[in-house]
């Protein structure tokens, strides 16, 4: 009975606590999520989840088909004037900043250095007012307190190597680089927003490795290189380099020395209206005449050996592939719209390219009964593996050497979801991403995603009344890189042909499996998909043949027509177990998983016993907090200066998301416990934070959040015990 009462009290306390968790920028209330159900065995013992997320207390789950937003839930001036309220399961919002409502989220990066924590948010197409708008560019955030996203103040401290700032600046504007040049020139009133030429519209060509950050402008050749060793104050190293093509996507090698850019182009052709040269007929299968313009760029490669002086190493297009690849009648790789994504293995000796064929309403070139042989691109979708050793070795006149190509038509292991194949009059979405991971089983894989909406999609973005479109992810075993093998597919039920009549009747939105990232690329278990209008989806790939969707967060939307759209690769702060995501309307959002099986920070342990020296004298502290088989528990007694605090139930135990960033830091040696108890015998709620600096030297902080105004904090006095640890 006591445990049941504590869980009920925890639910009430969590509702109050989480309502205050939003950040700045016009935020909406956070979803209310209580502590997850306790597991019956050890706290971190792995329990295989069901195929789809099962909602817990405080979740607001999808009401019908997995992955579908029915039209009845969307904005309607009469039936539903309050708009879409959002769905979430196994996840909660921690903070949000709406980015000055500029829309068109580009990409994001995060970086930490000790207790300093930074986030960078770019935009894809410029804010209202275009590139001249002072909110256009890469916004620099200080997230030392994860529940508060603070734009770093503009400071006028940036110098561009080799590039002079503007000679004259209007009195109400900033200079060319978004920083001041004299006392008479004001800084950006919105804060530190990087506005070098490429940073203005850095889409997925916005990458970071170590202390080097690269921004490639989406639709032109400009590339900017920054030093982010002081992540709060990025310094442009070069802002006048131009690559050989645009930057719809990009990749920086883990050593920060090589940057790959991928332009976005039209169908490969010789400059004429068809893909075939020499006056050949569209039915002619003379593939020797199937050519690509010689000046076309599918991938370009830049050396950052000297980041102040980037150097173009190579421009490549698919005409450089072996004839047997170009001439493969089933693949038709030469007809693909373009290459879309690029990634490398850790040492950079292999690159993995997403060949972006037809099949999607986003990609274009949907096959129909009248589609000509030459234009049908479905089986060009796939994974292209290339040897990039020449790039790593910096040989003169480097080459990318062909290793293998896997067409999605070659392997279709799941009949319920796969379709198309060499029967061309059906469709799969266009390949979007192909990214290297090392799985927790020690093997190397490529994880892929698709672009274009599934099935009927919506009133505005789909194939109404048709059931041909499917969008999902693949797990590809590359143990034998010459013969990659699809071993598993990530599938949402909305992709099943059998549910299509239901979706047609209900209308609304079906997402795509689009951008992605991982809990740990080098020890991967969980993939995180940014699924457009379908929100952020989390899949447990512990079994590479059978992924399980363990959580999702679909953001609310209060304006007409479309749901809010999440676009970039999510980023993971592993010290605080937080995922950072981007939304076209919602801006920058951070999310925390609520199942301790996927949130290691929820299994931290804190122990404090001794005297804490505060600004007003000493207090005696006794704290034991941890997660056991039955959930989080904490006992706390604070006694001194005529006050007594006791804690007897826990509403949240995890990372220090409310850290002040000074004595209490949002780092792996810190812990936060929120709960309820008594202050001088009267009911109250508290926030307890501990930072362990080693050797029983650390800081303790307690604040009353409801029912009193008491707070106390200080360092542990010599002779006491203070420790924070995490179960592994």
Secondary structure, DSSP 8 states (H G I E B T S, - for coil): -HHHHHHHHHHHHHHHHHHT---SSS-------------SS-TT------SS----TT-B--SSSTTEE-GGGS-BTTTBTT-B--EEESEEEEEEE-GGG---EEEEEEEEETTEEEEEEEESS-BTTBTTSTT-SEEEEE-SSTT--EE----S----TT----S---TTS--TTSS-SSTTS---TT--EE-STTGGGEEEEEEEETTEEEEEESSSSEEEEEE-SSTTS-EEEEEEEE-SS--SEEEE-TTS-EEEEE-------SSSSSSB-TT--TT---GGGB---TT--SEEEEE-SSTTS-EEEEEE-GGGS-HHHHT-TTT-GGGSSEEEEEEE-TTSSEEEEEEE-S-BTTTB----TT--TTT--GGG-EEEEEE-HHHHHT-TT---EEEEEEETTT----TTT---TTSTTS---EEEEEEEEEBTTS-EEEEEEEES--TT--SSSS-TT-------EEEEE-SSGGG-EEEEEE--GGG-GGGHHHHHHH--EE----EEEES-TTSB-EEEEE-BTT-EEEEE-SSTTS-EEEEEEE--B-SSSS---B-S--EEETTTTEEEEEETTTEEEEEEE--TTT-GGGGEEEEEEEEEEETTEEEEEEEEEEEETTEEEEEEEEEETTEEEEEEEEEEEES-TT--SSSS-SSTTEEEEEEEEEETTEEEEEEEEEEE-STT-EEEEEEEEES---EEEEEE-TT-EEEEEE--
